Amino acid sequence: MPYEPGANWQYDVPTTGSTHLPPDAGYGKALTNQGYGFEVAVADLIDNSIDAKADKIVVHFLRDADRILTLLIVDNGQGMDEAGLDAAMTVGRRRDYGEGALGLYGTGLKAASLSHASSLTVVSRTKRSRAAGRRLTAEGIEDSFRCDTVDPRYAQELVDRYDGIIEWHGTVVRWDNVRAFATVGRGQSDQFLSKAISRLETHLGLYLHRYLQRGLKLDIAVWDVSSTENELGEEVDHIGVEPLDPFGYKVPGKAGYPLKFTAPVEGLGDVHLTAHIWQAKSRQAGFRQIGALSERQGFYFYRNDRLVQAGGWNGWRNPEGHLALARVAIDLPSRDNNVLSLDVKKERVTVTPAFTEGIEKAVDSKGRVFRSYLADAESAYRDGSRRNEIVRKPVTPPGKGVDPKVKRVVKEELPEKPGEDPIAFTWGALPPEQFFGLDRENNAVILNKVYRDDFNEGRRGGSNDAPVTKTLLYLLLEDCFGLGRWERTRQDRVDYWNTILLASVEVQRSRRAQGLS
C-alpha cells in the first residue's frame, strides 16, 4: 500500500523500491579481522571435515631448517567438485546445512582462514570428479573478490601426496603466509611448534571430545621438507589427539550425581541440564588440563555433539572458587530460537533473560531445585579442601618425542615446575659406548640412533616411538635438568646407567637374532 502521512505510529517502515548492493572489496579487511584465535580457526575447518563425513583428519605443519612454511588440514571426507569448490569459496554465500551439521553461518572457511593466513587454497576430489582446487588471497579479495583456479596437475599432485589419508575422495585446506609463523625467529621453530601444538591438542581434544570418543581419528603432524631422507621430507613430530572429556571423572564428587534437571524456558520449552560434580583436587586431564578452574565451572553447551562453550554462568551468577567442581552439560536445541544464540566463531552462547529465569525454576525428578545442586557442589569442594594429601615433588614435564598419552598421565600425576621447558627426546649420533646423552642446555635427552631398530622391532619408528624406553629414561633423568652446577656424583650415575642400558641392548639384540621375544 502507498504511504499516507499521518499521526499514527507506523509499525512497518514504508518503502518505494529496492536495489542490490554487492559488497565492496574493502569488506576483505573485515573478513580477516574476525577475532578468531588460532585453535578456534583450525577447529572451525575441522567442523567442515566432519560435516563431509570424514573419519580421518590430519592437521599438518610443514617446516624447513629455518622456518615454519605452511599449515594444511587434510581429510578423507566426501570432497567437492569444481562447482562445490566455487560455492565454498564464495564470500558471503550461505549454504544449506542438513540437520546435525556443525556448520552454521557459511563463513567459517574464509573468515577463519584469512584471519591467520593471507592465502587460502582448497584442493578436493570426489568419487566422481578429478582433483581440482581454488585459491583465495587477500589481494584477490581486494580485486573484486577474485578467486584463482589451481593448476589441476598440482591439485592431483597434492592429493597424491596424502594418499595415506585421501584414498577415493577427500579435501586439503592449505594456509600460506601465516602471520604468526612469520614472527618466529631463526632457531625458534621447535619451541613455537611445541607450544602451538600443545594448545591445539588441548582445544581439539576438549571441543571435539564426543566425536573422538566415537572413533574420529584426528592427528597433528610436523614434517621437515628440507630433509633428504625421502622426496616428501621427514616426519619430526606426530601426535594423535585424545578426547578431553570435561565430565570424564571416574567417581563423582558427591554420591548420586550426575543429576538431570529440567528448566522451563519461555519461548523454547523444556531445557535439560545434566549437573555434574567433580572430585576435589582431581588431577584427571578433563578437570585440570583444560584451563583455569575458575573459568571452567558452569555451563557446557553442545551443538550436535560439538562443544561450543566450555564453562561460564552466562550472567546467571558470577564464578566463585567454591563452585570449581560444578559443571553442567546442556545440548542446544536443533531448531532456531530467540533465546540461545551461538556466535560465528562457535565458542560462546548468548542467552536472553528467559534462559536465566528458567534456570531459577529448574527441578529434578524429585522436585529438588537447581540451587540445591550448587549447595552440593560447594559442600563437596569444602569437604575436599579439608582433606590432607601427599604433596608430590614438582617435575620438569616431558616434551617432544614422548607419546601424548604418556605426557598427559605424567601431568595428571605430578605437578609441573613453573617456567621450565619440557624435556625433549630425540635420536642422534652418539659414540657406540653411549646409549643416551644429555643436552642440558636445550633440555633434551639424545638416544643413540644406532640402537633405534632394537626398540622398534626393526620397523620404522615415528617421532614418538619406543614409549616405554623413553618414559623410563624420563623418570630416571628428570632431575638432571635445571640444576645449575653439575655434580660429579650425578655424572657418575649417568655413566653407570649408560653402561647397564648398553648391556640390556645387547641382550635385546641377541634375543631378536634367536627369534625370542
Secondary structure, DSSP 8 states (H G I E B T S, - for coil): ------SS--SS------------TTHHHHHT-S---HHHHHHHHHHHHHHTT-SEEEEEEEE-SS-EEEEEEEE-S----HHHHHHHTSTT------TT-S--SS-HHHHHHHTTEEEEEEEEE-SSS--EEEEEEHHHHHTTS-EEE--HHHHHHHHHHTTTT-SSSEEEEEEEEEHHHHT--TT-HHHHHHHHHHHHHHHHHHHTHHHHHTT-EEEEEEEETT-SSSTT-EEEEEEE-----TT--SS-SSTT-SEEEEEEETTTEEEEEEEEE--TT---HHHHTTS-HHHHSEEEEEETTEEEEESB-TTSS---GGGTTEEEEEE--SS--SSEEE-TTSS-EEE-HHHHHHHHT-EETT--BHHHHHHHHHHHHHHHHHS-------B--B-TTS-HHHHHHHHHHS-B-TT---BEEEEE---TT-SEEEEGGGTEEEEEGGGTGGGTTTS---TT--HHHHHHHHHHHGGGSS-SS--HHHHHHHHHHHHHHHHHHHHHHHHHHTT--
